């Protein structure tokens, strides 16, 4: 069993249900749909517009967990929170701002992981081990059982994702194939520019956008349920934490040895002039089996896997060099000789052109 007691509902579920069932509407609180947040539709919209500290603390305690709030200028206090609660796992996704400088002191969130990324302004997370700066290029994760202090600037408007501790631990146990024995603690800094964690943030933005559309497939409960679970698996596999090695070990155990050898070869030689014949020779199996197993484990053939590794490499280099190297040079370095086709495939994967990525990198976005 995970460390949290699974037979109890989370604090978020209990308190929000009490508010809804009792008909209470604290000042500034707006439930856009007056139904239980955890039954029925794929998601429920939530909204708060609050100008006093006590109500803001009450609202956010319901969403993320217990905390203290210090407001540096009470007259400028204007707390806003708009978002959605996804019913299957009670994951909450939305936007939040306080309107003035605030300090949040947290001893233990108890039942939630709070993940946030500024869209403007900045924040700083302080723990006994380190201080983590957070702006539009990097978010922060607050784990339960981890005391911390979060300073948020008055001009900070940020994306906030709340994931249930119970769902996070259940998913982790399914990935490693055994119960966990210690609290799951993430590294607090989560890159939004480069690497797998940046892909996770792009997925969050897509979910936010789709939930705002009345005709979206994301409003269909069986579909969004899988998206919710993918978000949790995504953060567990993309963001470092104290069980990362256990997940990697479990992943390798499930993959055939020749597949592990083949993906190591592809990643180590992606900049070189390698072809399917080389990959087939390294694998030591027939091409039919190689293609079949790659599609089974990764959802794509080895050639597509190689192309994705190369495209991710170009993107990382574009951000790294911030315009000091031309896009064509970087693409050629990764084996893309047809630049027009490269640009098309790049946009298809990342949702923007290489030039747009470079422009954002120059601005620090």
Residue frames relative to the residue before (quaternion, step in Angstrom):
aa qw qx qy qz dx dy dz
X 1.0000 0.0000 0.0000 0.0000 0.00 0.00 0.00
X 0.5061 -0.6217 0.4843 0.3505 3.60 -1.09 0.59
X 0.6794 -0.5096 0.3393 0.4044 3.53 -1.26 0.30
X 0.6494 0.4660 -0.3353 0.4987 3.61 1.06 -0.61
X 0.4737 -0.6715 0.4872 0.2955 3.59 -1.07 0.67
X 0.3295 -0.8192 0.4341 0.1786 3.53 -0.31 1.28
X 0.6205 0.5725 -0.3787 0.3792 3.60 1.03 -0.49
X 0.6531 0.4798 -0.3196 0.4910 3.60 1.23 -0.26
X 0.4634 -0.6241 0.5366 0.3285 3.56 -1.18 0.57
X 0.5744 -0.5862 0.4376 0.3675 3.56 -1.17 0.46
X 0.6670 -0.4871 0.3819 0.4147 3.54 -1.29 0.36
X 0.6223 0.5493 -0.3400 0.4420 3.58 0.99 -0.81
X 0.6831 0.4851 -0.2968 0.4582 3.59 0.81 -0.96
X 0.6716 0.5165 -0.3074 0.4332 3.58 0.86 -0.94
X 0.7447 0.4311 -0.2521 0.4426 3.57 0.73 -1.04
X 0.6541 0.4865 -0.3333 0.4737 3.58 0.95 -0.73
X 0.6254 0.5257 -0.3420 0.4643 3.60 1.04 -0.71
X 0.6260 0.5396 -0.3394 0.4492 3.59 1.01 -0.78
X 0.6475 0.5192 -0.3155 0.4600 3.56 0.97 -0.90
X 0.7033 0.4758 -0.2739 0.4517 3.56 0.85 -1.02
X 0.7098 0.4815 -0.2746 0.4346 3.58 0.80 -1.05
X 0.7029 0.4661 -0.2738 0.4624 3.56 1.05 -0.74
X 0.4544 -0.6902 0.4501 0.3384 3.56 1.23 -0.34
X 0.4327 0.7012 -0.4686 0.3185 3.60 1.25 0.10
X 0.0374 -0.7809 0.6234 0.0129 3.55 -1.04 0.79
X 0.2361 -0.7919 0.5461 0.1373 3.60 0.07 1.25
X 0.6471 -0.5510 0.3555 0.3890 3.57 -1.09 0.72
X 0.8152 0.2456 -0.1992 0.4852 3.54 -0.88 1.00
X 0.6144 0.5440 -0.3575 0.4459 3.59 1.23 -0.19
X 0.0220 -0.7937 0.6080 0.0002 3.57 -0.95 0.88
X 0.1213 -0.7425 0.6543 0.0766 3.55 -0.83 1.00
X 0.3476 -0.7834 0.4736 0.2029 3.57 -0.40 1.18
X 0.7580 0.1457 -0.1364 0.6210 3.57 1.24 -0.34
X 0.3027 -0.8016 0.4927 0.1520 3.58 -0.52 1.17
X 0.4706 0.6211 -0.4821 0.4004 3.54 0.60 1.22
X 0.6715 -0.4807 0.3664 0.4287 3.53 -1.28 0.28
X 0.4614 -0.7205 0.4495 0.2569 3.56 -0.75 1.08
X 0.7646 0.4008 -0.1916 0.4669 3.59 1.08 -0.56
X 0.6791 0.3956 -0.3115 0.5342 3.56 1.19 0.52
X 0.7652 0.4239 -0.2665 0.4046 3.55 -1.26 0.42
X 0.8724 0.0300 0.0009 0.4879 3.54 -0.70 -1.16
X 0.7035 -0.4619 0.3367 0.4223 3.54 -1.35 0.18
X 0.7968 -0.0569 0.0626 0.5982 3.60 1.02 -0.76
X 0.2254 -0.7394 0.6141 0.1593 3.54 -1.33 0.30
X 0.4202 -0.7029 0.5205 0.2417 3.53 -1.00 0.87
X 0.0808 -0.7714 0.6294 0.0469 3.55 -1.12 0.76
X 0.0071 0.8016 -0.5967 0.0368 3.56 -1.11 0.68
X 0.0094 0.7799 -0.6257 0.0124 3.56 -1.06 0.79
X 0.0118 -0.7565 0.6536 -0.0174 3.57 -1.09 0.86
X 0.1048 0.8463 -0.4888 0.1839 3.54 0.05 1.39
X 0.1438 -0.8124 0.5613 0.0653 3.59 -1.02 0.79
X 0.6845 0.3953 -0.3301 0.5160 3.60 1.13 0.46
X 0.6175 -0.6199 0.3606 0.3230 3.53 -1.07 0.89
X 0.6648 0.5356 -0.3200 0.4108 3.57 0.83 -0.96
X 0.6809 0.4776 -0.2946 0.4707 3.59 0.93 -0.86
X 0.6204 0.5373 -0.3404 0.4589 3.58 1.07 -0.73
X 0.6477 0.5054 -0.3155 0.4748 3.59 0.99 -0.84
X 0.6464 0.5270 -0.3197 0.4497 3.57 0.94 -0.87
X 0.6608 0.5134 -0.3056 0.4544 3.56 0.91 -0.94
X 0.7376 0.4269 -0.2472 0.4610 3.58 0.73 -1.04
X 0.5672 0.5560 -0.3904 0.4656 3.60 1.19 -0.40
X 0.6344 0.5173 -0.3223 0.4755 3.56 1.08 -0.72
X 0.6926 0.4785 -0.2802 0.4614 3.58 0.97 -0.81
X 0.8534 0.1810 -0.0427 0.4870 3.59 0.61 -1.15
X 0.6564 -0.4834 0.3481 0.4629 3.60 0.97 -0.71
X 0.7190 -0.4738 0.2964 0.4132 3.58 -1.29 0.26
X 0.1720 0.7651 -0.6051 0.1373 3.55 -1.08 0.83
X 0.3529 -0.6789 0.5909 0.2558 3.54 -1.37 0.19
X 0.1778 -0.7929 0.5783 0.0724 3.57 -1.10 0.74
X 0.1129 -0.7627 0.6347 0.0523 3.54 -0.89 1.02
X 0.1616 -0.7877 0.5917 0.0575 3.58 -0.66 1.15
X 0.3572 -0.7873 0.4652 0.1904 3.58 -0.58 1.13
X 0.7753 0.0610 -0.0631 0.6254 3.61 1.22 -0.38
X 0.2850 -0.8194 0.4740 0.1503 3.54 0.04 1.36
X 0.6304 0.5562 -0.3462 0.4165 3.61 1.04 -0.66
X 0.7069 0.4341 -0.2614 0.4935 3.59 1.17 -0.53
X 0.4241 0.7258 -0.4503 0.3008 3.56 1.30 -0.10
X 0.2089 0.7393 -0.6199 0.1596 3.58 -0.81 1.09
X 0.0886 -0.8338 0.5448 -0.0074 3.51 0.10 1.38
X 0.0080 0.7814 -0.6233 0.0283 3.56 -0.97 0.94
X 0.0521 0.7691 -0.6353 0.0477 3.53 -1.08 0.81
X 0.0461 0.7762 -0.6244 0.0745 3.57 -0.74 1.12
X 0.3095 0.7699 -0.5177 0.2084 3.58 -0.83 0.90
X 0.4405 -0.6530 0.5446 0.2881 3.50 -1.34 -0.44
X 0.2234 -0.7122 0.6425 0.1734 3.54 -1.23 0.60
X 0.2804 -0.7614 0.5657 0.1470 3.57 -0.69 1.13
X 0.4507 -0.7818 0.3636 0.2312 3.52 -0.43 1.27
X 0.6208 0.5963 -0.3639 0.3558 3.59 0.94 -0.79
X 0.8190 0.1382 -0.0505 0.5546 3.60 0.87 -0.94
X 0.4332 -0.7147 0.4250 0.3478 3.62 1.34 0.08
X 0.2835 0.7343 -0.5504 0.2783 3.58 1.09 0.66
X 0.1596 -0.7791 0.6005 0.0829 3.59 -0.95 0.89
X 0.0391 -0.7841 0.6192 -0.0148 3.56 -0.96 0.95
X 0.3268 0.7575 -0.5216 0.2175 3.59 -0.79 0.94
X 0.5185 -0.6053 0.5034 0.3337 3.53 -1.35 -0.38
X 0.0594 -0.8076 0.5866 -0.0132 3.56 -1.07 0.79
X 0.1030 0.7668 -0.6315 0.0521 3.58 -1.18 0.63
X 0.3378 -0.7577 0.5298 0.1759 3.57 -1.20 0.60
X 0.4237 -0.7407 0.4387 0.2818 3.61 1.18 -0.38
X 0.7768 0.0981 -0.0789 0.6171 3.59 1.29 -0.12
X 0.6485 -0.5027 0.3805 0.4265 3.59 -1.24 0.31
X 0.0365 0.7915 -0.6082 0.0477 3.57 -0.92 0.95
X 0.2177 -0.7303 0.6295 0.1519 3.53 -1.35 0.40
X 0.1513 -0.7810 0.6034 0.0554 3.55 -0.79 1.08
X 0.1152 -0.7881 0.6029 0.0459 3.58 -0.75 1.08
X 0.0572 -0.8123 0.5791 -0.0405 3.54 -0.72 1.15
X 0.2395 -0.7560 0.5936 0.1365 3.54 -0.85 0.99
X 0.7572 -0.1924 0.1598 0.6034 3.57 0.98 -0.92
X 0.3443 -0.7476 0.5286 0.2077 3.61 -0.62 1.08
X 0.3601 -0.7922 0.4226 0.2534 3.56 1.34 -0.21
X 0.8730 0.0168 0.0488 0.4850 3.60 0.26 -1.23
X 0.7413 0.3949 -0.2052 0.5025 3.60 1.21 0.10
X 0.2494 -0.6711 0.6658 0.2102 3.47 -1.46 0.34
X 0.1686 -0.7889 0.5875 0.0637 3.58 -0.80 1.07
X 0.0256 -0.8062 0.5881 -0.0592 3.57 -0.60 1.21
X 0.0719 0.8333 -0.5401 0.0939 3.60 -0.58 1.08
X 0.0992 -0.7755 0.6232 0.0206 3.53 -1.23 0.71
X 0.3867 -0.7358 0.5004 0.2422 3.63 -0.57 1.07
X 0.2761 -0.7127 0.6220 0.1700 3.53 -1.17 0.76
X 0.7478 -0.0142 -0.0155 0.6636 3.54 1.36 -0.38
X 0.7520 0.3511 -0.2682 0.4892 3.57 -1.21 0.46
X 0.3528 -0.7249 0.5520 0.2131 3.55 -1.26 -0.41
X 0.1177 -0.7544 0.6366 0.1086 3.51 -1.39 0.14
X 0.1774 -0.7690 0.6040 0.1111 3.57 -1.25 0.39
X 0.1837 -0.7803 0.5939 0.0685 3.54 -0.81 1.09
X 0.0794 -0.8059 0.5867 0.0021 3.56 -0.76 1.08
X 0.0154 -0.7599 0.6499 -0.0058 3.54 -0.98 0.98
X 0.7011 -0.4472 0.3229 0.4520 3.57 -1.25 -0.01
X 0.7088 0.4646 -0.2631 0.4609 3.60 1.18 -0.51
X 0.8340 -0.0376 0.1050 0.5403 3.60 0.95 -0.80
X 0.3214 -0.6730 0.6204 0.2427 3.51 -1.44 0.21
X 0.1275 -0.8030 0.5812 0.0322 3.57 -0.90 0.97
X 0.2679 -0.7562 0.5804 0.1394 3.55 -0.70 1.14
X 0.0594 -0.8059 0.5891 -0.0048 3.56 -0.97 0.87
X 0.1161 0.7618 -0.6289 0.1036 3.56 -0.88 1.04
X 0.7987 -0.3004 0.1852 0.4874 3.60 -1.16 -0.40
X 0.6780 0.4959 -0.2971 0.4540 3.61 1.20 -0.29
X 0.8113 0.1042 -0.0493 0.5731 3.61 1.18 -0.34
X 0.2753 -0.7670 0.5630 0.1379 3.53 -0.96 0.94
X 0.3341 -0.7124 0.5675 0.2426 3.55 -1.34 -0.15
X 0.2208 -0.7393 0.6218 0.1343 3.52 -1.28 0.57
X 0.1502 -0.7514 0.6371 0.0835 3.55 -0.94 0.95
X 0.1884 -0.7998 0.5657 0.0692 3.55 -0.62 1.19
X 0.5220 -0.5954 0.4841 0.3725 3.61 -1.09 0.54
X 0.7732 0.3101 -0.2755 0.4798 3.56 -1.25 0.57
X 0.6668 0.4669 -0.2951 0.5002 3.60 1.27 0.23
X 0.2651 -0.7826 0.5392 0.1628 3.65 -0.17 1.22
X 0.1164 0.7994 -0.5789 0.1107 3.57 -1.00 0.81
X 0.2528 -0.7156 0.6226 0.1907 3.52 -1.41 0.13
X 0.1144 -0.7980 0.5910 0.0297 3.58 -0.84 1.00
X 0.1297 -0.7791 0.6118 0.0444 3.57 -0.65 1.19
X 0.0935 -0.8123 0.5755 -0.0149 3.56 -0.69 1.17
X 0.4007 -0.7250 0.5054 0.2417 3.60 -0.79 1.01
X 0.6351 -0.5789 0.3694 0.3537 3.54 -1.17 0.62
X 0.7173 0.4187 -0.2484 0.4985 3.59 1.13 -0.59
X 0.4620 0.6909 -0.4388 0.3416 3.58 1.28 0.26
X 0.0172 0.7263 -0.6863 0.0340 3.52 -0.89 1.11
X 0.0144 0.8537 -0.5151 0.0750 3.57 -0.58 1.08
X 0.4858 -0.5889 0.5565 0.3280 3.48 -1.37 0.39
X 0.0717 -0.7946 0.6027 0.0162 3.56 -0.92 0.95
X 0.0612 -0.7719 0.6328 0.0069 3.54 -0.89 1.03
X 0.0972 -0.7777 0.6200 0.0376 3.55 -0.84 1.04
X 0.0510 -0.7938 0.6060 -0.0020 3.58 -0.77 1.08
X 0.5214 -0.6589 0.4589 0.2887 3.54 -0.93 0.96
X 0.5023 -0.6438 0.4900 0.3051 3.55 -0.99 0.87
X 0.6369 0.5424 -0.3308 0.4366 3.56 0.95 -0.84
X 0.6873 0.4684 -0.2866 0.4755 3.59 0.88 -0.93
X 0.6256 0.5370 -0.3382 0.4537 3.58 1.03 -0.76
X 0.7032 0.4634 -0.2750 0.4638 3.58 0.88 -0.92
X 0.6236 0.5314 -0.3415 0.4605 3.59 1.04 -0.72
X 0.6678 0.4938 -0.2980 0.4706 3.56 0.97 -0.87
X 0.6234 0.5338 -0.3336 0.4639 3.58 1.02 -0.79
X 0.6689 0.5023 -0.3077 0.4534 3.58 0.90 -0.89
X 0.6400 0.5154 -0.3292 0.4652 3.58 1.07 -0.69
X 0.6533 0.5198 -0.3103 0.4547 3.59 1.11 -0.66
X 0.7648 0.3572 -0.2019 0.4967 3.59 0.94 -0.86
X 0.4477 -0.7439 0.4107 0.2785 3.57 1.29 -0.14
X 0.7597 0.2514 -0.1944 0.5673 3.59 1.17 0.48
X 0.6189 -0.5501 0.3932 0.3997 3.62 -1.20 0.38
X 0.4223 -0.6769 0.5332 0.2814 3.56 -1.16 0.57
X 0.3134 -0.7760 0.5278 0.1450 3.56 -1.14 0.67
X 0.7582 0.2435 -0.1508 0.5857 3.60 1.26 -0.31
X 0.6273 -0.5313 0.3866 0.4180 3.62 -1.15 0.42
X 0.4417 -0.6630 0.5393 0.2727 3.56 -1.13 0.72
X 0.0039 0.8079 -0.5864 0.0592 3.58 -0.58 1.19
X 0.2584 -0.7810 0.5545 0.1258 3.58 -0.68 1.13
X 0.5275 -0.5196 0.5423 0.3971 3.54 -1.31 0.32
X 0.4798 -0.7390 0.3837 0.2766 3.61 -0.67 1.01
X 0.7012 0.4515 -0.2813 0.4746 3.63 1.07 -0.61
X 0.0597 -0.8086 0.5851 -0.0145 3.57 -0.80 1.07
X 0.3529 -0.7768 0.4871 0.1866 3.57 -0.31 1.30
X 0.1867 -0.7891 0.5777 0.0934 3.57 -0.95 0.91
X 0.6429 0.5498 -0.3072 0.4359 3.58 1.29 -0.01
X 0.8239 0.1278 0.0075 0.5521 3.55 0.87 -1.00
X 0.8044 0.3503 -0.2324 0.4198 3.52 -1.23 0.56
X 0.7710 -0.3823 0.2565 0.4400 3.53 -1.37 -0.07
X 0.6306 0.5427 -0.3520 0.4289 3.60 1.02 -0.70
X 0.6145 0.5311 -0.3584 0.4603 3.60 1.09 -0.59
X 0.6098 0.5353 -0.3469 0.4704 3.59 1.11 -0.64
X 0.6123 0.5461 -0.3455 0.4555 3.59 1.08 -0.69
X 0.6598 0.4927 -0.3099 0.4753 3.60 0.95 -0.83
X 0.6268 0.5208 -0.3481 0.4633 3.60 1.01 -0.67
X 0.6267 0.5278 -0.3330 0.4667 3.57 1.07 -0.70
X 0.6245 0.5341 -0.3325 0.4628 3.58 1.00 -0.80
X 0.6608 0.5024 -0.3135 0.4611 3.59 0.92 -0.89
X 0.6337 0.5237 -0.3333 0.4616 3.58 1.02 -0.76
X 0.6436 0.5162 -0.3228 0.4639 3.60 0.95 -0.86
X 0.6363 0.5301 -0.3238 0.4574 3.59 0.96 -0.88
X 0.6786 0.5028 -0.2905 0.4498 3.54 0.86 -0.98
X 0.6948 0.4847 -0.2818 0.4504 3.57 0.88 -0.94
X 0.6427 0.5335 -0.3322 0.4380 3.60 1.00 -0.73
X 0.6332 0.5403 -0.3331 0.4430 3.58 1.20 -0.43
X 0.6522 0.4999 -0.3076 0.4797 3.60 1.29 -0.21
X 0.4550 -0.7247 0.4486 0.2581 3.56 -0.71 1.07
X 0.7470 0.3975 -0.2206 0.4850 3.60 1.07 -0.65
X 0.4031 0.7512 -0.4490 0.2675 3.59 1.27 0.23
X 0.5600 -0.5847 0.4794 0.3385 3.55 -1.20 0.64
X 0.5953 0.5977 -0.3534 0.4042 3.59 1.18 -0.57
X 0.6285 0.5168 -0.3394 0.4719 3.60 1.25 -0.20
X 0.5564 0.5701 -0.3869 0.4644 3.57 1.33 0.13
X 0.4928 -0.7385 0.3725 0.2702 3.57 -0.38 1.30
X 0.6877 0.4739 -0.3271 0.4423 3.68 0.74 -0.85
X 0.6491 0.5140 -0.3204 0.4602 3.59 1.12 -0.62
X 0.7077 0.4643 -0.2784 0.4539 3.60 0.74 -1.04
X 0.5501 0.6082 -0.4028 0.4063 3.60 1.16 -0.49
X 0.6766 0.4730 -0.2906 0.4838 3.58 0.96 -0.83
X 0.6138 0.5386 -0.3471 0.4612 3.60 1.10 -0.67
X 0.6241 0.5404 -0.3318 0.4565 3.58 1.00 -0.84
X 0.6899 0.4735 -0.2827 0.4690 3.56 0.86 -0.97
X 0.6240 0.5339 -0.3370 0.4603 3.58 1.09 -0.69
X 0.6155 0.5400 -0.3493 0.4555 3.61 1.04 -0.71
X 0.6739 0.4860 -0.2994 0.4690 3.58 0.93 -0.86
X 0.6532 0.4851 -0.3166 0.4877 3.60 0.93 -0.83
X 0.6317 0.5678 -0.3287 0.4129 3.55 1.03 -0.81
X 0.7050 0.4419 -0.2845 0.4762 3.57 0.86 -0.88
X 0.6252 0.5398 -0.3386 0.4506 3.59 1.11 -0.60
X 0.7465 0.3888 -0.2208 0.4928 3.59 1.07 -0.65
X 0.7185 0.4442 -0.2624 0.4665 3.62 1.18 -0.36
X 0.7515 0.3638 -0.1954 0.5146 3.60 1.11 -0.63
X 0.4753 -0.6963 0.4510 0.2929 3.63 -0.72 1.02
X 0.1178 0.7615 -0.6307 0.0914 3.56 -1.14 0.77
X 0.7085 -0.5029 0.2957 0.3971 3.57 -1.26 0.16
X 0.6916 0.4056 -0.2955 0.5195 3.61 1.26 0.06
X 0.3333 0.7755 -0.4867 0.2248 3.61 1.23 0.18
X 0.6563 0.5058 -0.3188 0.4602 3.60 0.93 -0.84
X 0.6372 0.5331 -0.3274 0.4500 3.57 1.02 -0.78
X 0.6428 0.5081 -0.3204 0.4754 3.59 1.04 -0.77
X 0.6535 0.5104 -0.3176 0.4600 3.59 0.93 -0.88
X 0.6511 0.5137 -0.3172 0.4599 3.57 0.97 -0.85
X 0.6637 0.4987 -0.3043 0.4671 3.57 0.95 -0.87
X 0.6329 0.5367 -0.3251 0.4536 3.56 1.03 -0.81
X 0.6753 0.4876 -0.2978 0.4665 3.57 0.93 -0.86
X 0.6237 0.5445 -0.3489 0.4391 3.58 1.05 -0.67
X 0.6941 0.4853 -0.2727 0.4565 3.55 1.06 -0.74
X 0.6660 0.4829 -0.3051 0.4798 3.59 1.17 -0.45
X 0.5213 -0.6018 0.4883 0.3574 3.59 -1.03 0.66
X 0.6132 -0.5886 0.3824 0.3623 3.57 -1.05 0.76
X 0.6630 0.5107 -0.3271 0.4389 3.58 0.94 -0.78
X 0.6054 0.5410 -0.3600 0.4596 3.61 1.13 -0.57
X 0.6348 0.5234 -0.3265 0.4652 3.59 0.96 -0.87
X 0.6555 0.5053 -0.3067 0.4700 3.58 0.94 -0.91
X 0.6726 0.5139 -0.2983 0.4410 3.58 0.97 -0.87
X 0.6871 0.4607 -0.3068 0.4706 3.63 0.87 -0.85
X 0.5965 0.5419 -0.3641 0.4669 3.59 1.12 -0.60
X 0.6463 0.5150 -0.3112 0.4693 3.58 1.01 -0.83
X 0.6568 0.5139 -0.3161 0.4523 3.59 0.88 -0.92
X 0.7018 0.4694 -0.2800 0.4568 3.60 0.80 -0.97
X 0.6784 0.4933 -0.2916 0.4598 3.59 1.03 -0.73
X 0.7935 0.3048 -0.1345 0.5092 3.58 1.12 -0.64
X 0.3052 0.8021 -0.4776 0.1879 3.58 1.26 0.24
X 0.6633 0.4922 -0.3131 0.4688 3.62 1.10 -0.55
X 0.6276 0.5470 -0.3372 0.4396 3.57 1.22 -0.34
X 0.5771 -0.5868 0.4442 0.3540 3.56 -1.30 0.28
X 0.1946 0.7881 -0.5567 0.1762 3.57 0.34 1.27
X 0.1907 -0.7820 0.5893 0.0691 3.55 -1.18 0.69
X 0.7268 -0.4333 0.2977 0.4420 3.55 -1.29 0.15
X 0.6000 0.5649 -0.3647 0.4335 3.59 1.09 -0.64
X 0.6452 0.5095 -0.3154 0.4740 3.60 1.04 -0.80
X 0.6627 0.5072 -0.3030 0.4602 3.55 0.94 -0.93
X 0.6430 0.5211 -0.3136 0.4655 3.58 1.00 -0.85
X 0.6559 0.5159 -0.3117 0.4543 3.58 0.95 -0.88
X 0.6545 0.5085 -0.3078 0.4672 3.60 0.97 -0.89
X 0.6631 0.5341 -0.3140 0.4200 3.58 0.95 -0.88
X 0.2971 -0.7866 0.4917 0.2264 3.57 1.05 -0.77
X 0.6602 0.4407 -0.3197 0.5174 3.59 1.26 0.31
X 0.6574 -0.5035 0.3699 0.4214 3.55 -1.27 0.18
X 0.6287 -0.5523 0.3884 0.3858 3.56 -1.20 0.50
X 0.6273 0.5456 -0.3387 0.4406 3.59 1.00 -0.75
X 0.6748 0.4733 -0.2940 0.4839 3.58 0.94 -0.89
X 0.6181 0.5532 -0.3360 0.4461 3.58 1.02 -0.83
X 0.6833 0.4741 -0.2841 0.4771 3.59 0.85 -0.98
X 0.6600 0.5272 -0.3089 0.4371 3.57 0.91 -0.93
X 0.7076 0.4562 -0.2693 0.4677 3.59 0.86 -0.94
X 0.6213 0.5288 -0.3519 0.4588 3.61 1.02 -0.67
X 0.6613 0.4932 -0.3095 0.4729 3.57 0.95 -0.85
X 0.6391 0.5354 -0.3205 0.4496 3.57 1.06 -0.73
X 0.7647 0.3822 -0.1959 0.4803 3.59 0.90 -0.95
X 0.8197 0.2477 -0.0924 0.5081 3.61 0.99 -0.81
X 0.4670 -0.7066 0.4252 0.3192 3.57 1.25 -0.14
X 0.7557 0.2561 -0.1718 0.5777 3.58 1.25 0.27
X 0.5493 -0.6089 0.4451 0.3596 3.62 -1.16 0.48
X 0.6848 -0.5018 0.3208 0.4198 3.63 -1.18 0.33
X 0.6153 0.5465 -0.3595 0.4399 3.61 1.05 -0.62
X 0.6600 0.4837 -0.3013 0.4895 3.59 1.01 -0.80
X 0.6061 0.5455 -0.3450 0.4648 3.58 1.09 -0.73
X 0.6461 0.5147 -0.3081 0.4719 3.59 0.96 -0.87
X 0.6568 0.5118 -0.3149 0.4556 3.58 0.91 -0.89
X 0.6590 0.5084 -0.3155 0.4559 3.59 0.95 -0.83
X 0.6221 0.5297 -0.3369 0.4679 3.59 1.01 -0.80
X 0.6661 0.5011 -0.2979 0.4652 3.59 0.97 -0.86
X 0.6562 0.5039 -0.3155 0.4647 3.60 0.93 -0.86
X 0.6419 0.5047 -0.3206 0.4801 3.59 0.99 -0.79
X 0.6312 0.5353 -0.3267 0.4563 3.59 1.07 -0.73
X 0.6406 0.5069 -0.3226 0.4781 3.59 0.99 -0.82
X 0.6540 0.5196 -0.3209 0.4465 3.59 0.87 -0.91
X 0.6470 0.5137 -0.3176 0.4654 3.59 0.92 -0.89
X 0.6764 0.4874 -0.2929 0.4681 3.61 0.97 -0.83
X 0.6033 0.5466 -0.3621 0.4540 3.62 1.02 -0.72
X 0.6824 0.4703 -0.2789 0.4852 3.57 0.91 -0.93
X 0.6474 0.5437 -0.3137 0.4324 3.58 0.98 -0.86
X 0.7765 0.3750 -0.1904 0.4691 3.60 0.82 -0.99
X 0.2453 -0.8329 0.4786 0.1303 3.63 1.29 -0.14
X 0.7762 -0.3623 0.1891 0.4801 3.59 0.90 0.88
X 0.5388 0.6326 -0.4046 0.3818 3.60 1.24 -0.10
X 0.7167 0.2355 -0.2052 0.6235 3.57 1.35 -0.13
X 0.4905 -0.6689 0.4622 0.3134 3.59 -0.93 0.80
X 0.6012 -0.5714 0.4215 0.3666 3.55 -1.18 0.61
X 0.6392 0.5339 -0.3354 0.4404 3.59 0.97 -0.83
X 0.6423 0.5190 -0.3259 0.4603 3.60 0.98 -0.80
X 0.6689 0.4976 -0.2976 0.4651 3.56 0.92 -0.93
X 0.6470 0.5163 -0.3180 0.4623 3.59 0.99 -0.82
X 0.6532 0.5066 -0.3097 0.4699 3.58 0.96 -0.87
X 0.6128 0.5633 -0.3414 0.4366 3.59 1.05 -0.76
X 0.7363 0.3857 -0.2120 0.5140 3.57 1.15 -0.68
X 0.6709 -0.5728 0.2872 0.3732 3.58 1.16 0.48
X 0.5296 0.6047 -0.4309 0.4101 3.60 1.22 0.33
X 0.1220 -0.8361 0.5341 0.0265 3.56 -0.29 1.28
X 0.6936 0.3795 -0.2538 0.5573 3.58 1.25 -0.39
X 0.2537 -0.8382 0.4616 0.1412 3.59 0.06 1.32
X 0.6144 0.5455 -0.3592 0.4426 3.60 1.04 -0.62
X 0.6679 0.4793 -0.2895 0.4903 3.56 0.95 -0.89
X 0.6022 0.5629 -0.3472 0.4472 3.56 1.07 -0.77
X 0.6735 0.5018 -0.3056 0.4486 3.61 0.83 -0.97
X 0.6424 0.5260 -0.3192 0.4569 3.57 1.01 -0.83
X 0.6952 0.4658 -0.2753 0.4731 3.58 0.88 -0.94
X 0.6042 0.5559 -0.3440 0.4555 3.57 1.11 -0.70
X 0.6869 0.4735 -0.2898 0.4690 3.60 0.83 -0.95
X 0.6225 0.5473 -0.3421 0.4425 3.57 1.02 -0.73
X 0.7069 0.4582 -0.2611 0.4714 3.60 0.98 -0.81
X 0.8220 0.2884 -0.1173 0.4768 3.59 0.81 -1.02
X 0.4706 -0.7078 0.4274 0.3079 3.60 1.23 -0.12
X 0.7478 0.2407 -0.1954 0.5870 3.58 1.25 0.35
X 0.5418 -0.6169 0.4506 0.3505 3.57 -1.19 0.42
X 0.6477 -0.4970 0.3841 0.4311 3.61 -1.22 0.32
X 0.6370 0.5343 -0.3311 0.4462 3.62 1.00 -0.78
X 0.6426 0.5152 -0.3204 0.4680 3.59 1.05 -0.75
X 0.6193 0.5268 -0.3351 0.4761 3.58 1.05 -0.73
X 0.6683 0.5056 -0.2968 0.4580 3.56 0.94 -0.93
X 0.6432 0.5214 -0.3264 0.4560 3.61 0.97 -0.83
X 0.6530 0.4996 -0.3128 0.4755 3.59 0.99 -0.80
X 0.6374 0.5362 -0.3295 0.4446 3.58 1.01 -0.82
X 0.6467 0.5263 -0.3176 0.4516 3.58 1.01 -0.82
X 0.7071 0.4333 -0.2447 0.5024 3.58 1.15 -0.70
X 0.4869 -0.6756 0.4235 0.3566 3.56 1.29 -0.10
X 0.4386 0.7101 -0.4475 0.3211 3.60 1.22 0.45
